[in-house]
Amino acid sequence: MEKVHNCARCGKTFYCLKDHTCSNIHGRGKNFLGPKDADIDESTFKLQKHSHRGSLLIYKYEVDEKLYLVADLFERIYRPLIKLLTQLTNFFSGIRVSLRLFCSLQEVKYGIEEPNIPVGSPFTILTHTNFIKSLLQNSVAYIIHSLNVFNQRGSEWVMNGLNSLEVSNYKF
């Protein structure tokens, strides 16, 4: 006998997750716990992707004007990023966070341009809002160090602009 599931949002009973399309959220799935449940402010960071159970959430910030320095980008989004991570940490009581910066690189010799190269930080556990600032400092330092090492080793590629920043997180 198959196990019966009840949707926490619409109350419908179903046997297979693939057969259920909840009327209260877009797409399939009954256990999506994310911005709809937590009232996450999406004015700066937009929800880009999520798993069907809401354990993995990816928020994205699109750069609206051409920026060339990583420090300028993080200075611009520092407060909204702290707000986003605070809301997610409070809702999930602990998350793993990774920042991924997408930048344009141009090869000096031949002028070849690669428009969306990701440079990311490793996932870091965040269990309390007191550690958000140190997490951001370490993540930004890691991204800047990665870009510097890439250039110091004679890659002959230079940064031609910053495109976007993704904040990936999942429940801890």
Phi and psi restraints in degrees (value plus and minus 20) as a CYANA .aco file:
   2 GLU   PHI     -96.2   -56.2
   2 GLU   PSI     130.9   170.9
   3 LYS   PHI     -98.2   -58.2
   3 LYS   PSI     117.1   157.1
   4 VAL   PHI    -114.6   -74.6
   4 VAL   PSI     116.1   156.1
   5 HIS   PHI    -135.7   -95.7
   5 HIS   PSI     127.3   167.3
   6 ASN   PHI    -135.5   -95.5
   6 ASN   PSI     112.8   152.8
   7 CYS   PHI     -95.5   -55.5
   7 CYS   PSI     108.0   148.0
   8 ALA   PHI     -91.9   -51.9
   8 ALA   PSI     -38.4     1.6
   9 ARG   PHI    -114.7   -74.7
   9 ARG   PSI     -67.5   -27.5
  10 CYS   PHI    -128.7   -88.7
  10 CYS   PSI     -32.3     7.7
  11 GLY   PHI      65.3   105.3
  11 GLY   PSI     -20.8    19.2
  12 LYS   PHI     -91.7   -51.7
  12 LYS   PSI     130.5   170.5
  13 THR   PHI    -123.5   -83.5
  13 THR   PSI     116.9   156.9
  14 PHE   PHI    -170.0  -130.0
  14 PHE   PSI     142.8   182.8
  15 TYR   PHI    -118.5   -78.5
  15 TYR   PSI     -54.5   -14.5
  16 CYS   PHI    -147.8  -107.8
  16 CYS   PSI     115.5   155.5
  17 LEU   PHI     -79.8   -39.8
  17 LEU   PSI     -53.2   -13.2
  18 LYS   PHI     -87.1   -47.1
  18 LYS   PSI     -43.0    -3.0
  19 ASP   PHI    -107.0   -67.0
  19 ASP   PSI     -28.4    11.6
  20 HIS   PHI    -126.7   -86.7
  20 HIS   PSI     105.0   145.0
  21 THR   PHI    -138.2   -98.2
  21 THR   PSI      89.6   129.6
  22 CYS   PHI     -93.0   -53.0
  22 CYS   PSI     116.1   156.1
  23 SER   PHI     -97.8   -57.8
  23 SER   PSI     -34.9     5.1
  24 ASN   PHI    -109.1   -69.1
  24 ASN   PSI     -35.3     4.7
  25 ILE   PHI    -155.5  -115.5
  25 ILE   PSI     138.5   178.5
  26 HIS   PHI     -95.8   -55.8
  26 HIS   PSI     126.0   166.0
  27 GLY   PHI      61.2   101.2
  27 GLY   PSI    -188.6  -148.6
  28 ARG   PHI    -115.4   -75.4
  28 ARG   PSI     140.0   180.0
  29 GLY   PHI      96.9   136.9
  29 GLY   PSI     126.9   166.9
  30 LYS   PHI    -131.3   -91.3
  30 LYS   PSI     -40.0     0.0
  31 ASN   PHI    -129.1   -89.1
  31 ASN   PSI       9.2    49.2
  32 PHE   PHI     -92.3   -52.3
  32 PHE   PSI      91.7   131.7
  33 LEU   PHI    -134.7   -94.7
  33 LEU   PSI      84.8   124.8
  34 GLY   PHI    -181.2  -141.2
  34 GLY   PSI    -156.1  -116.1
  35 PRO   PHI     -80.5   -40.5
  35 PRO   PSI     -52.2   -12.2
  36 LYS   PHI     -87.5   -47.5
  36 LYS   PSI     -53.8   -13.8
  37 ASP   PHI    -106.7   -66.7
  37 ASP   PSI     -49.1    -9.1
  38 ALA   PHI    -121.4   -81.4
  38 ALA   PSI     -25.5    14.5
  39 ASP   PHI      33.7    73.7
  39 ASP   PSI      33.0    73.0
  40 ILE   PHI     -94.2   -54.2
  40 ILE   PSI     112.2   152.2
  41 ASP   PHI     -92.9   -52.9
  41 ASP   PSI      98.1   138.1
  42 GLU   PHI    -129.8   -89.8
  42 GLU   PSI       9.5    49.5
  43 SER   PHI     -91.2   -51.2
  43 SER   PSI     -53.8   -13.8
  44 THR   PHI    -125.5   -85.5
  44 THR   PSI     -68.5   -28.5
  45 PHE   PHI    -123.0   -83.0
  45 PHE   PSI     104.0   144.0
  46 LYS   PHI    -118.5   -78.5
  46 LYS   PSI     121.0   161.0
  47 LEU   PHI     -87.4   -47.4
  47 LEU   PSI      97.7   137.7
  48 GLN   PHI    -113.7   -73.7
  48 GLN   PSI     -69.3   -29.3
  49 LYS   PHI    -164.9  -124.9
  49 LYS   PSI     136.0   176.0
  50 HIS   PHI    -174.5  -134.5
  50 HIS   PSI     133.8   173.8
  51 SER   PHI     -98.8   -58.8
  51 SER   PSI     142.1   182.1
  52 HIS   PHI     -87.0   -47.0
  52 HIS   PSI     -39.4     0.6
  53 ARG   PHI    -122.0   -82.0
  53 ARG   PSI     -19.6    20.4
  54 GLY   PHI      59.8    99.8
  54 GLY   PSI     -10.1    29.9
  55 SER   PHI     -98.6   -58.6
  55 SER   PSI     -45.6    -5.6
  56 LEU   PHI    -136.3   -96.3
  56 LEU   PSI     104.5   144.5
  57 LEU   PHI    -147.3  -107.3
  57 LEU   PSI     114.7   154.7
  58 ILE   PHI    -143.6  -103.6
  58 ILE   PSI      98.5   138.5
  59 TYR   PHI    -125.3   -85.3
  59 TYR   PSI     124.8   164.8
  60 LYS   PHI    -149.5  -109.5
  60 LYS   PSI     119.0   159.0
  61 TYR   PHI    -134.0   -94.0
  61 TYR   PSI     101.4   141.4
  62 GLU   PHI    -112.9   -72.9
  62 GLU   PSI     109.2   149.2
  63 VAL   PHI     -94.6   -54.6
  63 VAL   PSI     103.0   143.0
  64 ASP   PHI    -107.0   -67.0
  64 ASP   PSI     -43.9    -3.9
  65 GLU   PHI    -149.9  -109.9
  65 GLU   PSI     138.4   178.4
  66 LYS   PHI     -85.5   -45.5
  66 LYS   PSI     101.1   141.1
  67 LEU   PHI    -140.5  -100.5
  67 LEU   PSI     125.7   165.7
  68 TYR   PHI    -139.0   -99.0
  68 TYR   PSI     -35.8     4.2
  69 LEU   PHI    -132.2   -92.2
  69 LEU   PSI     113.0   153.0
  70 VAL   PHI     -82.5   -42.5
  70 VAL   PSI     -57.6   -17.6
  71 ALA   PHI     -82.7   -42.7
  71 ALA   PSI     -57.7   -17.7
  72 ASP   PHI     -84.5   -44.5
  72 ASP   PSI     -60.5   -20.5
  73 LEU   PHI     -83.2   -43.2
  73 LEU   PSI     -68.2   -28.2
  74 PHE   PHI     -90.8   -50.8
  74 PHE   PSI     -47.3    -7.3
  75 GLU   PHI     -87.1   -47.1
  75 GLU   PSI     -56.4   -16.4
  76 ARG   PHI     -90.3   -50.3
  76 ARG   PSI     -57.8   -17.8
  77 ILE   PHI    -127.5   -87.5
  77 ILE   PSI      -8.3    31.7
  78 TYR   PHI     -78.1   -38.1
  78 TYR   PSI     -74.0   -34.0
  79 ARG   PHI     -84.6   -44.6
  79 ARG   PSI     -66.9   -26.9
  80 PRO   PHI     -82.0   -42.0
  80 PRO   PSI     -53.6   -13.6
  81 LEU   PHI     -88.5   -48.5
  81 LEU   PSI     -61.3   -21.3
  82 ILE   PHI     -82.6   -42.6
  82 ILE   PSI     -61.2   -21.2
  83 LYS   PHI     -83.2   -43.2
  83 LYS   PSI     -64.3   -24.3
  84 LEU   PHI     -81.4   -41.4
  84 LEU   PSI     -68.6   -28.6
  85 LEU   PHI     -87.0   -47.0
  85 LEU   PSI     -53.9   -13.9
  86 THR   PHI     -84.2   -44.2
  86 THR   PSI     -65.6   -25.6
  87 GLN   PHI     -83.9   -43.9
  87 GLN   PSI     -62.7   -22.7
  88 LEU   PHI     -88.4   -48.4
  88 LEU   PSI     -60.0   -20.0
  89 THR   PHI     -85.0   -45.0
  89 THR   PSI     -62.7   -22.7
  90 ASN   PHI     -85.6   -45.6
  90 ASN   PSI     -57.7   -17.7
  91 PHE   PHI     -92.2   -52.2
  91 PHE   PSI     -65.9   -25.9
  92 PHE   PHI    -112.9   -72.9
  92 PHE   PSI     -27.5    12.5
  93 SER   PHI      40.6    80.6
  93 SER   PSI       5.9    45.9
  94 GLY   PHI     123.3   163.3
  94 GLY   PSI     110.6   150.6
  95 ILE   PHI    -160.2  -120.2
  95 ILE   PSI     144.1   184.1
  96 ARG   PHI    -129.3   -89.3
  96 ARG   PSI     111.5   151.5
  97 VAL   PHI    -145.2  -105.2
  97 VAL   PSI     120.3   160.3
  98 SER   PHI    -158.7  -118.7
  98 SER   PSI     118.1   158.1
  99 LEU   PHI    -125.1   -85.1
  99 LEU   PSI     117.7   157.7
 100 ARG   PHI    -152.3  -112.3
 100 ARG   PSI      98.0   138.0
 101 LEU   PHI    -117.0   -77.0
 101 LEU   PSI     111.0   151.0
 102 PHE   PHI    -125.5   -85.5
 102 PHE   PSI     102.3   142.3
 103 CYS   PHI    -151.4  -111.4
 103 CYS   PSI     139.0   179.0
 104 SER   PHI    -113.2   -73.2
 104 SER   PSI     112.4   152.4
 105 LEU   PHI    -138.6   -98.6
 105 LEU   PSI     122.4   162.4
 106 GLN   PHI    -145.0  -105.0
 106 GLN   PSI     113.5   153.5
 107 GLU   PHI     -99.8   -59.8
 107 GLU   PSI     109.6   149.6
 108 VAL   PHI     -88.3   -48.3
 108 VAL   PSI     -64.4   -24.4
 109 LYS   PHI     -88.8   -48.8
 109 LYS   PSI     -66.6   -26.6
 110 TYR   PHI    -130.6   -90.6
 110 TYR   PSI     -26.4    13.6
 111 GLY   PHI      56.5    96.5
 111 GLY   PSI      -2.7    37.3
 112 ILE   PHI     -91.7   -51.7
 112 ILE   PSI     115.3   155.3
 113 GLU   PHI    -137.7   -97.7
 113 GLU   PSI     112.6   152.6
 114 GLU   PHI    -127.5   -87.5
 114 GLU   PSI      95.5   135.5
 115 PRO   PHI     -97.3   -57.3
 115 PRO   PSI     -50.3   -10.3
 116 ASN   PHI    -156.5  -116.5
 116 ASN   PSI      60.8   100.8
 117 ILE   PHI    -118.7   -78.7
 117 ILE   PSI     101.6   141.6
 118 PRO   PHI    -103.6   -63.6
 118 PRO   PSI     116.8   156.8
 119 VAL   PHI    -149.7  -109.7
 119 VAL   PSI      95.9   135.9
 120 GLY   PHI    -145.7  -105.7
 120 GLY   PSI     146.7   186.7
 121 SER   PHI    -122.6   -82.6
 121 SER   PSI     137.6   177.6
 122 PRO   PHI     -91.7   -51.7
 122 PRO   PSI     140.1   180.1
 123 PHE   PHI     -86.3   -46.3
 123 PHE   PSI     116.3   156.3
 124 THR   PHI    -147.7  -107.7
 124 THR   PSI     118.8   158.8
 125 ILE   PHI     -99.6   -59.6
 125 ILE   PSI     113.1   153.1
 126 LEU   PHI    -147.6  -107.6
 126 LEU   PSI      90.0   130.0
 127 THR   PHI    -130.1   -90.1
 127 THR   PSI     -31.1     8.9
 128 HIS   PHI    -167.9  -127.9
 128 HIS   PSI     127.6   167.6
 129 THR   PHI     -86.9   -46.9
 129 THR   PSI     -37.2     2.8
 130 ASN   PHI     -85.8   -45.8
 130 ASN   PSI     -39.1     0.9
 131 PHE   PHI    -119.9   -79.9
 131 PHE   PSI     -14.2    25.8
 132 ILE   PHI     -85.1   -45.1
 132 ILE   PSI     -65.5   -25.5
 133 LYS   PHI     -82.5   -42.5
 133 LYS   PSI     -62.7   -22.7
 134 SER   PHI     -89.1   -49.1
 134 SER   PSI     -55.2   -15.2
 135 LEU   PHI     -81.9   -41.9
 135 LEU   PSI     -64.7   -24.7
 136 LEU   PHI     -85.8   -45.8
 136 LEU   PSI     -61.7   -21.7
 137 GLN   PHI     -81.2   -41.2
 137 GLN   PSI     -63.8   -23.8
 138 ASN   PHI     -87.5   -47.5
 138 ASN   PSI     -60.5   -20.5
 139 SER   PHI     -86.7   -46.7
 139 SER   PSI     -64.1   -24.1
 140 VAL   PHI     -84.8   -44.8
 140 VAL   PSI     -62.5   -22.5
 141 ALA   PHI     -81.4   -41.4
 141 ALA   PSI     -58.8   -18.8
 142 TYR   PHI     -84.9   -44.9
 142 TYR   PSI     -64.0   -24.0
 143 ILE   PHI     -85.4   -45.4
 143 ILE   PSI     -65.6   -25.6
 144 ILE   PHI     -82.9   -42.9
 144 ILE   PSI     -62.7   -22.7
 145 HIS   PHI     -82.0   -42.0
 145 HIS   PSI     -61.7   -21.7
 146 SER   PHI     -80.9   -40.9
 146 SER   PSI     -63.5   -23.5
 147 LEU   PHI     -86.6   -46.6
 147 LEU   PSI     -60.8   -20.8
 148 ASN   PHI     -84.6   -44.6
 148 ASN   PSI     -63.6   -23.6
 149 VAL   PHI     -83.9   -43.9
 149 VAL   PSI     -59.7   -19.7
 150 PHE   PHI     -79.2   -39.2
 150 PHE   PSI     -62.7   -22.7
 151 ASN   PHI     -97.0   -57.0
 151 ASN   PSI     -54.7   -14.7
 152 GLN   PHI     -88.2   -48.2
 152 GLN   PSI     -45.3    -5.3
 153 ARG   PHI    -104.5   -64.5
 153 ARG   PSI      -7.2    32.8
 154 GLY   PHI      56.8    96.8
 154 GLY   PSI      19.2    59.2
 155 SER   PHI     -93.6   -53.6
 155 SER   PSI     -40.2    -0.2
 156 GLU   PHI      40.8    80.8
 156 GLU   PSI       5.3    45.3
 157 TRP   PHI    -134.7   -94.7
 157 TRP   PSI     116.9   156.9
 158 VAL   PHI    -141.5  -101.5
 158 VAL   PSI     131.6   171.6
 159 MET   PHI     -92.7   -52.7
 159 MET   PSI     112.2   152.2
 160 ASN   PHI    -132.0   -92.0
 160 ASN   PSI     -11.9    28.1
 161 GLY   PHI     123.7   163.7
 161 GLY   PSI     139.7   179.7
 162 LEU   PHI    -126.2   -86.2
 162 LEU   PSI     113.6   153.6
 163 ASN   PHI    -122.8   -82.8
 163 ASN   PSI     -69.4   -29.4
 164 SER   PHI    -181.1  -141.1
 164 SER   PSI     148.9   188.9
 165 LEU   PHI    -153.8  -113.8
 165 LEU   PSI     109.2   149.2
 166 GLU   PHI    -127.9   -87.9
 166 GLU   PSI     117.2   157.2
 167 VAL   PHI    -132.8   -92.8
 167 VAL   PSI      87.2   127.2
 168 SER   PHI    -117.8   -77.8
 168 SER   PSI     114.3   154.3
 169 ASN   PHI    -170.0  -130.0
 169 ASN   PSI     131.6   171.6
 170 TYR   PHI    -164.5  -124.5
 170 TYR   PSI     141.1   181.1
 171 LYS   PHI     -81.2   -41.2
 171 LYS   PSI     120.3   160.3
